[in-house]
Amino acid sequence: MLDRKNIIIGSRGSKLSLAYSNHVKDLLIKSNPKFNDESVKIKIIKTAGDIHKEKKISDIGGKGVFSKQIEDELLESKIDLAVHSLKDLPSKMTKGLCVNAVVKRNDPRDAFLSYTSNSFFDLKPQSKIGTSSFRRKAQLNVLRKDINVVYMRGNIDTRINKLKNKEYDAIVLSLAGLKMLNLENEVKEVFSDKQLLPAVGQGAIALQCRAIDQKILGILNMINDKESYICIQAERALLEAIDGDCDTAVGALAKLSNNKIFLKSELFSNDGSKKFIAESSGDIKEAQQIGYKVGKELLKKAGSNFKINRI
């Protein structure tokens, strides 16, 4: 059993993942006088997605490629908690684990980066745009059919360097990640959620632990952002309802207003030519039920022949 005077955080080793984990570490230290820089440690764990950097996500397993190895160490009590980008987690929680807390959500929108154009809409026809997301590819092609959206992998720095080396005319990244790494100056344009509806959980940092670990659950509850957590409950329920993952071409965003939750979503066909839209609202206590309802409505609209997109 791990010493509860010390907390070990499991994290991927990318700059962004470590920025997330250090942010959580700072929050833990500020929330509990028993913790300090020495007692809260970060352990880097390589995932399949980190090892096979150039392969498509679907080619290395799709679900859990950025989380399985970290979850295994959590189940084996080698770490106390795991910090994930929420959108990297499979829709169905691994048995024995839970996410009962998230930190305050960052801006969930998508950002446009380019050294040849100040706007996506000013790009020349047949411009080459890099993304690893089938969702973004489908959404960008809805906005403009005269561009060439191509697959790319790599962390944020790698992608920006590829852009600087003129391998792409533009790239689209999560604004939250860029903000976390203080790279907002690279952004030329931010898409509204009406233009590009974000991925499920985009901008949210998930705090995962063992479901029976009451001590850690209590510690994490102190840094849980309740409004963000309510929103991700609805979005994650939607993803589970359609049996999707981080590689599914689905966008969803939940917002709160006056104790009500509003959830909108869109799902794309394999070739990106068809878009199915569903939305609902209700009391914040019904967040999960609303998510399931919207997910089932998406599948109903898509029809029995619909298959979940894999990039």
N, C-alpha and C positions, 0 to 999 in steps of 0.2 A: 504494500500500500504506500502511495506517495505521501511525503510529508506536507501537510496542509499549510505549513509556514511558508512553503515554496510553491509556486505555481509554474507549471511548464506548459507553454503554448506551442502547439504544433502548427507549422506554417510551410507553405511552399517557399522556394528560395528566390523568386523573382523580386525585382525592386518594388513592384506594386504590392505583392503579397506581404513583403516585409514591412512596407509602409502601413498596410492595414493592421498587421500584428503589433507593430510598435504603437499605433494609435490605441489599440485595445489595451496594451500594456500600460500606457499613460492613464487611461481611464480607470483601470483597476487600482493603480497606485493612488490616484486622486480620491477614489471612492472608499478606500480602506487604509487606515493609518498603520495597519500591520504589514503592509506591502511597501517595498522599495525597489530600487533599480536592481538590486542583487537577488531579491527573493522572487521576482517575476522574470522568468527566462523564456527565450524563444528557441525552439528546436526546429531546424530546417529539415524538411522531409521531401524527397523527390517523388513526384507522381508520374504515372505513365505519360501524361500530357507534357511533362517537363522533359522526360527522357527522349520521347519521339517528337521533337519540335517541328519537324518538317512534314510529318504525316497528317493527313486529314483526321479530324476528330473521330469521324465515323469509322475510319480504318483501324483505329486503336481501341475501339470498344464503345465510343459514344458516351453512354451513361457512366459517370463516376471517374472519368479519365483524369480529372484534376482533384479528386478527393479520396479515392479508395485507399491508397497507401496511408494517408493521414488518418482515415477512419480506423484502419487496422491497428495503428499504434494507440489510438484512443481506446479501442476495445480491449487491447492488451495492457492497459494502464501504464503505458510508457510515456504518455502525456496526460495532462489534466483536462485540457480543452483544445479545440481546433478552431482556427479562424479561417473562414472561407469567403470568397466572393459568392454571395448567395446564388447567383445565376449559374454557378458551376456545380451545384448540388443536384443529384438526381431527384425526380419528383417524389419518389417513395423513400422515406427515411430508412436508413439501415437499422435493422433490429438491434435494440439495446442502446441506441443513440437518440438524441433529440436536439432540436434547435428551439429553445424557449426564450431566446433573447437575441436581439440585434442592436447594433449601435445606430445612432441617428442617421437616417438615409441621406446620402449625398445626391446631387442633381442626377436624375436618372436618364437624362436625354443623351442623344448621340451627337458627336461633333465631326465637322468636316475639316480636313487638313489638306493643304495643297500649297505648292510653291509656284503654280502657274495660274491660279485663279483664286479670287477672293470669295467666290460663291459657287456652290454646286450647280446652280442654274446658269452660270456663265461659262462652264466648261465647254470646250469644243466637242462637237459630235465625235463619237468613237473614242473618247478619252478613257483611259484605263484606271479603274478604281479598285483598290484592294480592300478586301474584307474576309474574315473567316466565318461570317455569319450568313446562313441561308436566309434568315429573316431580313437582314439588311439588304441583301442582294435583291430579294423580291420587292421590298419596299422602295428601293432606289429605282428599280426598273418600272415601278408604277409611276414614279415622279417623272422619269425620263426614259424613253425606250431607245434613245440613240446613243447610250453610253455602254461601255464594256466593263461589267463588274466581274472581277476575277478573284480566285481564291488566294488567300495569303495566311501564313501562320507566323508566330513569333511574339515576343513580349513587346511592350509599347516602344521601348528604345529601338529594338530591331526593326519594327515597322516604320518608325519615323526615319531611321537611317536608309531604309529601302526607298522611301519617298524622296529623301535628299539626293540619293544616287540616281534618281530619275527612272527607277524601275516601275513606278506608277505615277500617274498624273495627280492622283489624290487618294486618300485613304479615309475611312470612317471608323472612329473609335468611341468608346464610352467616355463621356465628359467627366464622369466621376473619377475614373482612373487618372485622367490627365490632371484634374484638380489635386488629387492626392499626391501626385508627383511634382506639383508646381510647374506643370507644362502648359498652362492655359494660354501662354503667349504663342503656342503653335497653332491654336485654333483660329480658323478663318470664319467659321460660321457654325451656329448651333441650330440643329433641326428642332422644330417644335414637335410635341408629341402627336400633333395632328398629321405631320409629315412622316415621321418615323416613330411609331409607337414602340417604346423600349421593350427589351427582353424582360421576362419575369424576374423580379428581384434585382434588376439592374440598379447599381448605386448603393445596394445594401450589403453590409458586412454581417455574416452569420456567425454566431457563437455556439458551437456544437460541443456537447459533453455527453457523458454516460447518463442514461435516463434514471439510474438509481443513485446517482451521486448528489445527494441532497446538499452537501456542503458547497459544491461548485455551483449548483443550481441557485442557491441563495446568493452567492457572490455575484454571479452573472445578472441576477435580477436587479442588482443595484445599479448596473450600467445599461440595462435594457431601455431602449426608447420605445415607449408603449405605442405611440402613433405609428411609427415605422413598422412595428411588429404586427399591428392590426392589418396594415396594408399588405404586408408580405404573406400573411395567412391567407388572404383572399387570392392573391396571385398564385401562390404555391398550390392551393386547392384546385384552381383552374388547370394548372399544369398536370397535376395528378389525375384529374378527371379525363384528360385527353391522352394520358400515358406518355407525356412528352419529357424532354430533357433540355440541356443547354444547347443542343444541336437542332432543336425543332424550330421550324419557321413560324413562330407564334409571338405576337407582341401583346403585352398586357400591362395595364397601369391602374392602380387603385389610389384614390384620393379621399381624404376625409373633410367633411364640412358639417358643422352643427350636429355632431354625434351620429352622422350618417356616413356610410361608405359608398363610393361610386366606383364601379369597376367597368372598364371598357377593354375590349380585346379584338384581335384579328388573327386569322389563321390562313396560311397560303397553301395552295396546291403544289404538287411536286415541281411543276414547271414554272410556278410563280404567276401563272396567268389568271388564276382564280383566287379571290379573296373573300373570306367569310367573316362577318362581323357580328359580335354579340356584346351586350352590355346589360348591367343591372345595378340596382342600388338598394340600400336597406339600412337597418340599424347596425352600428358597429359590432354589436354582439353576434351578429349573423355573418361575420366576415367569411368564415370558411364555407358556410352553406351557400352564400352568394357566389363564391369562387367555383364550387362544384356545379352550381346551376348554370353559370356562364360557360363553363367548359363543356358540359353536356349539350348545351344549345349550339356551340360551335360544331361539335361532331354531328349533330342532327342536321345542321345546315349543309355541312360538307358531304353528307351522304354515306351510305354503307361501303362504297367502293374507295373511299378516301384512305390514303396511307400516310402516316406521319412522315414528314420530310426529313431526310438525312442528307447533309451536304456532301 
